[in-house]
């Protein structure tokens, strides 16, 4: 090679790097199993203090709460009727598939990040960041819902014990949201003081350490389960089988009101009752044995909850007609149909308060561990991973105290002053997204990390359970979207209005036939003793929207007159037109 060619070659600039491609690579950069194993063996910031009993208690503490003490009755009254039992079984199966996928992954990666860590290893950094924040949103919204329901149970307990109306300015947030008008309205309250008190108390307990938290949680879990079992066995002999008929009430014309679609809608609501079993995964680093106790505690806590839910719902809808269960404390209200006195209602309210306390405790516990894991990966400021005081205090808490205080303050402020009426459904959606990603993580890791040590394996092969679980999660998720789609609602309203308009020529024809035939009275149930025929026309047929009604009133002036009275029906308002 000549000297000129050599100089030309050395002067050639290196090829430009594809900045966008490198950026994408960084977004999907995954953690290797070697890095995860090093983190597991190298971390010593959190104290390994939990045995399998503590872990199972944490799972039960996170699951059994507002879903059974509050939402069970509301789902029966508004959506499914007695078939709410089917809704609880169906959503329990969806949760069980997710629990199996969680169990295999938490036995592989015993880190506090749970679904966040699994997604980091399977799909990369950006999906992990998304799931981490979705997880944080799930826990925060769940905690908000629970502490507000806790406040309602305290108010109800005070009311039945002392006949004192505690629903004053100190137990309600100043604003609330209404779905019918999509507007905020003033409640007359100023602050939800009980919700703030329980949030701060839970925050202090969490800061005191994981072992103290687990012991208090376990005591409250045992108490609430005993209360629920007392309710089942003490009231089952007063069940009236007539209340189960019809088991699946006929649909009322709306997707959410009874029928098969009502069962699906109830699934969207009561799925919140199973959210929380994954909390066991977030305390994996604090388990004494980081292998088999984790999956076993997760699955056993979910199955115990499922059987208790089935028993409670079966007795609940059998004690009273399902229409009367749309209250904040359906179990306590159902007790009124039995000869038991005040003591059982008080006991149920105490059980509800205990149950909601454990859910608030474990959901905030889970959120602090997610922040702890994200901060150690650099996706949150490192302050969220601090586990000891730095202001000259010589003792250590073995818990991420900055994350705990931050989560507790946020929860207290929103629960005390903000409207959170629809948060329960939002929490269910966040949980479904998390569970869907965990199913995907499991399949990906089965093929990309096939040589990893798996202490627990999902049964029936590498893809069957996660595939079915993913489909079920998407079904529940999209049924919620179908139910709440504004475009679909507008189309239904338009179709209903068109159908009502088409009734007008039929009514006009009947008027003419009646006038010509001189019909005898009492030959039809619509003809009364005054020889009048009544037609019921939906409110959609107003003079503004349907000009044909005007035509009838003008052309049949002698034969048709609008009654001065109107029949108002909450489900189907109608005007009465009388033919004389």
C-alpha positions as CSV (number, residue, x, y, z in Angstrom):
1,X,0.0,0.0,0.0
2,X,1.4,3.4,-1.0
3,X,2.0,6.1,1.6
4,X,-0.8,8.3,0.1
5,X,-3.3,5.4,0.4
6,X,-2.2,4.8,4.0
7,X,-2.7,8.4,5.0
8,X,-6.1,8.5,3.3
9,X,-7.2,5.3,5.1
10,X,-6.1,6.6,8.5
11,X,-7.9,9.9,7.9
12,X,-11.2,8.1,7.2
13,X,-13.7,9.0,10.1
14,X,-15.1,6.1,12.0
15,X,-18.7,5.1,11.1
16,X,-21.4,7.2,13.0
17,X,-23.1,5.4,15.8
18,X,-26.9,5.0,15.5
19,X,-28.0,7.1,18.4
20,X,-31.6,6.0,18.2
21,X,-30.6,2.3,18.1
22,X,-28.4,2.7,21.1
23,X,-31.1,4.5,23.0
24,X,-33.5,1.6,22.3
25,X,-30.9,-0.9,23.4
26,X,-30.6,0.9,26.7
27,X,-34.4,1.0,27.2
28,X,-34.7,-2.8,26.8
29,X,-31.4,-3.7,28.6
30,X,-32.1,-6.6,30.8
31,X,-30.7,-7.8,34.1
32,X,-28.8,-11.1,33.8
33,X,-29.4,-13.9,36.3
34,X,-25.8,-13.6,37.4
35,X,-26.5,-9.9,38.4
36,X,-29.7,-11.0,40.2
37,X,-27.9,-13.8,42.1
38,X,-25.2,-11.3,43.1
39,X,-27.8,-8.9,44.4
40,X,-29.5,-11.7,46.4
41,X,-26.3,-12.8,48.0
42,X,-24.9,-9.3,48.5
43,X,-27.8,-7.4,50.0
44,X,-28.0,-7.1,53.8
45,X,-29.9,-3.9,54.3
46,X,-33.2,-5.5,55.1
47,X,-33.6,-7.8,58.1
48,X,-34.5,-11.5,57.3
49,X,-37.0,-11.9,60.1
50,X,-40.1,-13.6,58.6
51,X,-41.0,-17.3,58.7
52,X,-43.7,-19.1,56.7
53,X,-46.4,-18.2,59.2
54,X,-45.6,-14.5,59.0
55,X,-45.5,-14.7,55.2
56,X,-48.9,-16.4,55.0
57,X,-50.3,-13.8,57.4
58,X,-49.0,-11.0,55.2
59,X,-50.7,-12.6,52.2
60,X,-54.0,-13.0,54.1
61,X,-53.7,-9.6,55.6
62,X,-53.4,-8.0,52.1
63,X,-56.2,-10.0,50.5
64,X,-59.1,-10.2,53.0
65,X,-60.5,-6.6,53.5
66,X,-62.8,-4.2,51.7
67,X,-63.5,-6.8,48.9
68,X,-65.6,-9.0,51.2
69,X,-66.6,-6.6,53.9
70,X,-67.9,-3.9,51.5
71,X,-67.9,-4.8,47.8
72,X,-69.5,-8.2,48.2
73,X,-72.9,-6.7,49.0
74,X,-72.6,-3.9,46.5
75,X,-71.8,-6.2,43.6
76,X,-74.8,-8.4,44.5
77,X,-77.2,-5.5,44.7
78,X,-76.1,-3.6,41.7
79,X,-74.7,-6.2,39.2
80,X,-75.1,-9.9,39.8
81,X,-77.7,-10.7,42.4
82,X,-77.1,-14.1,44.1
83,X,-74.8,-15.1,41.2
84,X,-72.2,-12.8,42.8
85,X,-70.9,-16.2,44.1
86,X,-70.0,-17.0,40.5
87,X,-68.2,-13.7,40.2
88,X,-66.0,-14.5,43.2
89,X,-65.2,-18.0,42.0
90,X,-64.3,-16.7,38.5
91,X,-62.1,-13.9,39.7
92,X,-60.5,-16.3,42.2
93,X,-59.5,-18.5,39.3
94,X,-58.0,-15.5,37.5
95,X,-56.0,-14.6,40.6
96,X,-54.9,-18.2,41.1
97,X,-53.3,-18.4,37.7
98,X,-51.5,-15.1,38.5
99,X,-50.4,-16.5,41.9
100,X,-48.9,-19.6,40.2
101,X,-46.8,-17.4,37.9
102,X,-45.7,-15.2,40.7
103,X,-44.7,-18.2,42.8
104,X,-42.3,-19.6,40.2
105,X,-40.7,-16.2,39.7
106,X,-40.4,-15.2,43.4
107,X,-38.7,-18.6,44.1
108,X,-36.1,-17.7,41.4
109,X,-35.6,-14.1,42.3
110,X,-35.9,-13.5,46.0
111,X,-35.8,-9.7,45.8
112,X,-38.1,-7.0,47.1
113,X,-39.0,-5.7,43.6
114,X,-41.4,-8.5,42.9
115,X,-43.1,-7.9,39.4
116,X,-40.7,-5.0,38.8
117,X,-37.6,-7.2,39.2
118,X,-39.2,-10.0,37.1
119,X,-40.0,-7.6,34.3
120,X,-36.4,-6.2,34.4
121,X,-35.0,-9.6,33.9
122,X,-37.4,-10.7,31.2
123,X,-38.3,-7.6,29.2
124,X,-35.8,-4.8,30.1
125,X,-35.5,-1.5,31.9
126,X,-38.3,0.5,30.4
127,X,-41.0,-2.1,30.9
128,X,-39.7,-2.6,34.4
129,X,-39.9,1.1,35.1
130,X,-43.5,1.1,33.8
131,X,-44.5,-1.9,35.9
132,X,-42.7,-0.4,39.0
133,X,-44.8,2.7,38.8
134,X,-47.9,0.8,38.0
135,X,-47.2,-1.3,41.0
136,X,-46.8,1.8,43.1
137,X,-50.0,3.2,41.8
138,X,-51.8,-0.1,42.6
139,X,-50.6,-0.1,46.2
140,X,-51.3,3.6,46.7
141,X,-54.8,3.5,45.3
142,X,-55.6,0.3,47.2
143,X,-54.4,1.9,50.5
144,X,-56.6,5.0,49.8
145,X,-59.7,2.9,49.2
146,X,-59.1,0.8,52.3
147,X,-58.5,3.7,54.7
148,X,-61.6,5.5,53.5
149,X,-63.7,2.3,54.0
150,X,-62.0,1.9,57.4
151,X,-63.4,5.3,58.3
152,X,-66.9,4.3,57.2
153,X,-66.8,1.1,59.4
154,X,-65.7,3.2,62.4
155,X,-68.6,5.6,61.8
156,X,-71.0,2.7,61.5
157,X,-69.7,1.1,64.7
158,X,-70.1,4.3,66.6
159,X,-73.6,4.7,65.3
160,X,-74.8,1.2,66.3
161,X,-73.1,1.3,69.7
162,X,-74.1,4.8,70.9
163,X,-76.8,6.0,68.5
164,X,-74.6,8.9,67.8
165,X,-74.6,10.2,64.3
166,X,-70.9,10.5,63.6
167,X,-71.3,11.5,59.9
168,X,-70.3,15.1,60.5
169,X,-67.7,17.4,59.1
170,X,-64.8,15.4,60.7
171,X,-65.4,12.1,58.9
172,X,-66.0,13.0,55.3
173,X,-63.8,14.6,52.6
174,X,-65.1,18.0,51.4
175,X,-65.6,16.8,47.8
176,X,-67.0,13.7,46.2
177,X,-67.5,12.5,42.6
178,X,-70.7,11.4,41.0
179,X,-70.7,9.1,37.9
180,X,-74.1,10.1,36.7
181,X,-73.2,13.8,36.0
182,X,-69.4,13.4,36.0
183,X,-69.1,16.3,38.4
184,X,-67.7,17.0,41.8
185,X,-70.1,18.0,44.5
186,X,-69.7,19.4,48.0
187,X,-70.4,16.8,50.7
188,X,-70.7,19.1,53.7
189,X,-67.7,17.6,55.3
190,X,-64.3,19.2,55.9
191,X,-61.8,16.3,56.5
192,X,-61.9,12.5,56.8
193,X,-60.2,12.5,60.2
194,X,-60.4,8.7,60.9
195,X,-58.8,7.9,57.6
196,X,-55.8,10.2,58.4
197,X,-55.4,8.7,61.9
198,X,-55.3,5.1,60.7
199,X,-52.8,6.0,57.9
200,X,-50.4,7.7,60.3
201,X,-50.7,4.8,62.8
202,X,-49.9,2.3,60.1
203,X,-46.9,4.4,58.9
204,X,-45.5,4.5,62.4
205,X,-45.9,0.8,62.8
206,X,-44.1,0.2,59.4
207,X,-41.2,2.4,60.5
208,X,-40.8,0.4,63.7
209,X,-39.6,-2.7,61.8
210,X,-40.7,-5.6,59.8
211,X,-41.0,-8.1,62.6
212,X,-43.2,-5.9,64.7
213,X,-45.3,-5.2,61.6
214,X,-45.7,-8.9,60.9
215,X,-46.7,-9.8,64.4
216,X,-49.4,-7.1,64.7
217,X,-50.6,-8.1,61.2
218,X,-50.8,-11.8,62.2
219,X,-52.9,-11.0,65.3
220,X,-55.4,-8.9,63.3
221,X,-55.5,-11.6,60.6
222,X,-56.4,-14.3,63.1
223,X,-59.1,-12.1,64.6
224,X,-60.8,-11.2,61.3
225,X,-60.8,-14.8,60.0
226,X,-62.4,-15.9,63.3
227,X,-65.1,-13.2,62.9
228,X,-65.9,-14.2,59.3
229,X,-66.2,-17.9,60.3
230,X,-68.5,-17.0,63.2
231,X,-70.7,-15.1,60.7
232,X,-70.9,-18.1,58.4
233,X,-71.7,-20.7,61.0
234,X,-73.9,-18.6,63.2
235,X,-76.2,-17.3,60.4
236,X,-76.2,-20.2,57.9
237,X,-79.3,-21.8,59.6
238,X,-81.3,-18.6,58.9
239,X,-80.7,-18.6,55.2
240,X,-83.9,-18.4,53.1
241,X,-83.6,-20.4,49.9
242,X,-86.2,-18.1,48.3
243,X,-83.5,-15.4,48.2
244,X,-81.5,-17.5,45.7
245,X,-84.4,-17.4,43.2
246,X,-83.6,-16.3,40.5
247,X,-80.0,-17.2,41.0
248,X,-79.1,-15.2,37.9
249,X,-81.6,-12.3,37.7
250,X,-82.8,-11.2,34.2
251,X,-80.9,-8.4,32.6
252,X,-82.5,-5.0,33.0
253,X,-81.4,-3.6,29.6
254,X,-78.0,-2.4,30.8
255,X,-74.7,-4.3,30.6
256,X,-74.0,-4.0,34.3
257,X,-77.5,-4.8,35.6
258,X,-77.8,-8.5,36.2
259,X,-77.8,-11.4,33.7
260,X,-74.5,-12.9,32.4
261,X,-73.2,-9.4,31.6
262,X,-73.9,-8.4,35.2
263,X,-71.8,-11.3,36.4
264,X,-68.9,-10.1,34.3
265,X,-69.4,-6.5,35.6
266,X,-69.4,-7.9,39.2
267,X,-66.0,-9.6,38.3
268,X,-64.5,-6.2,37.6
269,X,-65.7,-4.9,41.0
270,X,-64.9,-7.9,43.2
271,X,-61.5,-8.7,41.6
272,X,-60.3,-6.0,44.0
273,X,-61.0,-8.6,46.8
274,X,-58.1,-10.7,45.6
275,X,-55.6,-8.0,45.0
276,X,-52.8,-8.3,47.5
277,X,-51.5,-11.9,47.4
278,X,-48.4,-10.6,45.5
279,X,-47.4,-8.7,48.6
280,X,-45.6,-11.8,49.8
281,X,-43.2,-11.4,46.9
282,X,-42.3,-7.8,47.9
283,X,-41.0,-9.1,51.3
284,X,-38.9,-11.9,49.8
285,X,-35.6,-10.3,51.0
286,X,-37.0,-10.4,54.5
287,X,-37.9,-14.0,54.5
288,X,-35.7,-16.3,56.7
289,X,-35.9,-19.1,54.0
290,X,-36.0,-17.5,50.5
291,X,-37.2,-20.5,48.6
292,X,-40.2,-22.8,49.2
293,X,-42.0,-20.7,51.9
294,X,-42.6,-17.9,49.5
295,X,-44.7,-19.7,46.8
296,X,-46.4,-21.8,49.4
297,X,-47.5,-18.8,51.4
298,X,-48.7,-17.0,48.3
299,X,-50.9,-19.9,47.0
300,X,-52.2,-20.9,50.4
301,X,-53.2,-17.4,51.4
302,X,-55.1,-17.0,48.1
303,X,-56.9,-20.4,48.4
304,X,-57.9,-19.7,52.0
305,X,-59.4,-16.4,51.0
306,X,-61.3,-17.9,48.1
307,X,-63.0,-20.5,50.3
308,X,-63.9,-17.9,52.9
309,X,-65.3,-15.6,50.2
310,X,-67.5,-18.3,48.8
311,X,-68.9,-19.1,52.2
312,X,-69.5,-15.5,53.0
313,X,-71.3,-14.7,49.7
314,X,-73.4,-17.9,49.9
315,X,-74.7,-17.0,53.4
316,X,-75.0,-13.2,52.7
317,X,-77.3,-13.4,49.6
318,X,-79.3,-16.1,51.4
319,X,-80.1,-14.1,54.5
320,X,-81.7,-11.1,52.8
321,X,-82.9,-10.1,49.3
322,X,-79.9,-9.0,47.3
323,X,-81.4,-5.6,46.5
324,X,-81.0,-4.6,50.1
325,X,-77.2,-5.1,50.2
326,X,-76.1,-1.9,48.6
327,X,-74.6,-0.5,51.8
328,X,-71.2,0.3,53.2
329,X,-71.5,-2.6,55.7
330,X,-73.6,-5.3,54.1
331,X,-72.6,-8.0,56.5
332,X,-73.7,-6.0,59.5
333,X,-77.0,-5.1,57.8
334,X,-77.7,-8.7,56.9
335,X,-77.4,-9.6,60.6
336,X,-80.6,-7.7,61.2
337,X,-82.6,-10.5,59.6
338,X,-81.4,-12.9,62.3
339,X,-82.4,-13.1,65.9
340,X,-78.9,-12.2,67.1
341,X,-78.6,-9.1,69.0
342,X,-76.2,-6.2,68.9
343,X,-73.2,-8.2,69.8
344,X,-72.8,-9.9,66.4
345,X,-73.1,-6.6,64.5
346,X,-70.5,-5.1,66.8
347,X,-68.2,-8.1,66.3
348,X,-68.6,-7.9,62.5
349,X,-67.7,-4.2,62.5
350,X,-64.7,-4.9,64.6
351,X,-63.7,-7.7,62.2
352,X,-64.1,-5.3,59.3
353,X,-62.0,-2.7,61.0
354,X,-59.3,-5.3,61.7
355,X,-59.4,-6.6,58.2
356,X,-59.2,-3.2,56.6
357,X,-56.3,-2.3,59.0
358,X,-54.2,-5.3,57.8
359,X,-54.9,-4.4,54.1
360,X,-53.7,-0.8,54.6
361,X,-50.7,-2.1,56.5
362,X,-49.6,-4.6,53.9
363,X,-50.3,-2.5,50.8
364,X,-48.2,0.4,52.2
365,X,-45.5,-2.2,53.2
366,X,-45.5,-3.5,49.6
367,X,-45.2,0.0,48.1
368,X,-42.2,0.9,50.2
369,X,-40.4,-2.3,49.1
370,X,-41.0,-1.5,45.4
371,X,-39.6,2.0,45.9
372,X,-36.6,0.4,47.8
373,X,-35.9,-1.9,44.8
374,X,-36.2,0.9,42.2
375,X,-34.0,3.2,44.1
376,X,-31.2,0.6,44.2
377,X,-31.4,0.2,40.4
378,X,-31.2,4.0,40.0
379,X,-34.7,4.4,38.7
380,X,-35.6,6.5,41.8
381,X,-33.4,8.7,43.9
382,X,-31.2,6.8,46.3
383,X,-32.9,8.4,49.3
384,X,-35.9,6.1,48.9
385,X,-33.6,3.1,49.6
386,X,-32.2,4.4,53.0
387,X,-32.9,2.0,55.8
388,X,-31.6,4.0,58.8
389,X,-31.8,7.4,60.3
390,X,-29.0,9.8,59.4
391,X,-29.6,12.7,61.8
392,X,-27.3,11.3,64.5
393,X,-29.7,8.7,65.8
394,X,-27.7,5.6,66.7
395,X,-30.3,2.9,66.1
396,X,-31.3,1.2,62.9
397,X,-34.9,0.4,61.8
398,X,-34.1,-2.2,59.1
399,X,-36.9,-0.7,56.9
400,X,-36.8,1.9,54.2
401,X,-38.1,4.7,56.4
402,X,-38.0,7.5,53.7
403,X,-40.2,5.5,51.4
404,X,-42.5,4.7,54.3
405,X,-43.0,8.3,55.4
406,X,-43.5,9.5,51.8
407,X,-46.1,6.8,51.0
408,X,-47.9,7.4,54.3
409,X,-48.1,11.2,54.0
410,X,-49.4,10.9,50.4
411,X,-52.1,8.4,51.5
412,X,-53.1,10.5,54.5
413,X,-53.5,13.7,52.5
414,X,-55.5,12.2,49.6
415,X,-57.7,10.1,51.9
416,X,-58.4,13.1,54.2
417,X,-59.3,15.7,51.6
418,X,-59.8,14.2,48.1
419,X,-62.7,12.3,46.4
420,X,-61.7,8.7,45.8
421,X,-65.1,7.1,45.0
422,X,-64.0,5.2,41.9
423,X,-60.5,4.2,43.0
424,X,-61.5,0.6,43.8
425,X,-62.1,-0.1,40.1
426,X,-58.9,1.7,39.1
427,X,-57.0,-0.5,41.5
428,X,-58.3,-3.6,39.9
429,X,-57.2,-2.4,36.5
430,X,-53.7,-1.7,37.7
431,X,-53.6,-5.2,39.3
432,X,-54.7,-6.8,36.0
433,X,-51.9,-5.0,34.1
434,X,-49.3,-6.2,36.6
435,X,-50.5,-9.8,36.5
436,X,-50.5,-9.8,32.7
437,X,-46.9,-8.7,32.7
438,X,-46.0,-11.4,35.2
439,X,-47.5,-14.1,32.9
440,X,-45.5,-12.7,30.0
441,X,-42.3,-12.6,32.1
442,X,-42.7,-16.2,33.1
443,X,-43.0,-17.4,29.4
444,X,-40.0,-15.2,28.3
445,X,-37.8,-16.4,31.2
446,X,-38.7,-20.0,30.6
447,X,-37.1,-19.8,27.1
448,X,-34.3,-17.1,27.7
449,X,-33.2,-18.3,31.2
450,X,-34.0,-22.0,30.8
451,X,-30.9,-23.0,32.8
452,X,-31.9,-21.0,35.9
453,X,-32.5,-22.8,39.2
454,X,-36.3,-23.2,39.6
455,X,-37.3,-24.4,43.0
456,X,-41.0,-24.1,42.2
457,X,-42.4,-24.7,38.7
458,X,-45.8,-23.8,37.4
459,X,-47.7,-27.1,36.6
460,X,-48.8,-28.2,33.1
461,X,-45.8,-27.0,31.2
462,X,-44.1,-23.7,30.5
463,X,-46.9,-21.9,28.7
464,X,-50.4,-23.3,29.5
465,X,-51.0,-21.6,32.8
466,X,-49.5,-18.2,31.9
467,X,-51.3,-18.3,28.5
468,X,-54.7,-18.9,30.1
469,X,-54.0,-16.5,32.8
470,X,-53.1,-13.8,30.3
471,X,-56.3,-14.3,28.3
472,X,-58.4,-14.2,31.5
473,X,-56.7,-11.0,32.6
474,X,-57.3,-9.4,29.3
475,X,-60.9,-10.5,29.3
476,X,-61.6,-8.9,32.6
477,X,-59.7,-5.8,31.6
478,X,-61.5,-5.3,28.3
479,X,-64.9,-6.1,29.7
480,X,-64.4,-3.1,32.0
481,X,-63.5,-1.0,28.9
482,X,-66.5,-2.3,27.0
483,X,-68.8,-1.5,30.0
484,X,-67.5,2.1,30.4
485,X,-67.0,3.0,26.7
486,X,-68.7,6.4,26.1
487,X,-69.0,5.7,22.4
488,X,-70.8,2.5,23.0
489,X,-73.2,4.2,25.5
490,X,-73.9,6.9,22.9
491,X,-74.7,4.2,20.3
492,X,-77.1,2.4,22.7
493,X,-78.9,5.6,23.5
494,X,-79.2,6.5,19.8
495,X,-80.5,3.0,19.0
496,X,-83.0,3.2,21.9
497,X,-84.2,6.6,20.7
498,X,-84.7,5.4,17.1
499,X,-86.7,2.4,18.4
500,X,-88.9,4.7,20.4
501,X,-89.5,6.9,17.4
502,X,-90.5,3.9,15.3
503,X,-93.3,3.2,17.9
504,X,-95.1,6.5,17.0
505,X,-96.6,5.3,13.7
506,X,-97.8,2.1,15.5
507,X,-99.5,4.2,18.2
508,X,-101.1,6.4,15.6
509,X,-102.4,3.3,13.7
510,X,-103.8,1.9,16.9
511,X,-105.6,5.1,17.6
512,X,-107.3,5.1,14.2
513,X,-108.3,1.4,14.5
514,X,-109.7,2.0,18.0
515,X,-111.8,4.9,16.7
516,X,-113.2,2.9,13.8
517,X,-113.8,-0.3,15.6
518,X,-115.5,1.2,18.7
519,X,-113.9,-1.4,20.9
520,X,-115.7,-2.7,24.0
521,X,-114.3,-1.8,27.4
522,X,-112.3,-4.3,29.5
523,X,-111.2,-6.5,26.5
524,X,-107.6,-5.7,27.2
525,X,-105.6,-5.0,30.3
526,X,-104.7,-1.6,28.9
527,X,-108.3,-0.5,28.7
528,X,-109.7,0.7,32.0
529,X,-113.2,1.1,33.3
530,X,-113.5,4.6,31.8
531,X,-113.0,3.1,28.3
532,X,-109.6,4.6,28.0
533,X,-106.5,3.0,26.4
534,X,-103.1,4.0,27.9
535,X,-99.9,3.9,25.9
536,X,-96.5,4.3,27.7
537,X,-94.0,6.3,25.7
538,X,-90.4,6.6,26.8
539,X,-89.0,9.9,27.8
540,X,-86.8,9.9,24.8
541,X,-89.9,10.9,22.8
542,X,-89.9,14.6,23.7
543,X,-91.1,17.4,21.5
544,X,-87.6,18.6,21.0
545,X,-86.2,15.3,19.9
546,X,-89.2,13.7,18.1
547,X,-91.4,15.9,15.9
548,X,-93.7,12.9,15.2
549,X,-95.2,13.2,18.6
550,X,-96.3,16.7,17.8
551,X,-98.0,15.3,14.7
552,X,-100.0,12.8,16.7
553,X,-101.1,15.5,19.2
554,X,-102.2,17.7,16.4
555,X,-103.8,15.2,14.0
556,X,-105.6,13.1,16.7
557,X,-106.6,15.9,18.9
558,X,-110.1,14.4,19.4
559,X,-108.9,10.9,20.1
560,X,-105.7,11.5,22.1
561,X,-105.0,13.7,25.1
562,X,-102.0,13.7,27.3
563,X,-102.7,12.8,30.9
564,X,-102.0,15.5,33.3
565,X,-100.2,13.0,35.6
566,X,-97.0,11.2,34.8
567,X,-95.8,7.8,36.0
568,X,-92.2,8.1,37.2
569,X,-90.2,4.9,37.3
570,X,-86.5,5.0,38.4
571,X,-85.5,2.4,35.9
572,X,-87.6,3.4,32.9
573,X,-89.3,6.8,33.2
574,X,-92.3,7.1,31.0
575,X,-95.2,9.4,30.1
576,X,-98.8,8.2,30.0
577,X,-100.9,9.0,27.0
578,X,-104.6,8.3,27.3
579,X,-107.0,7.6,24.4
580,X,-110.6,8.4,25.3
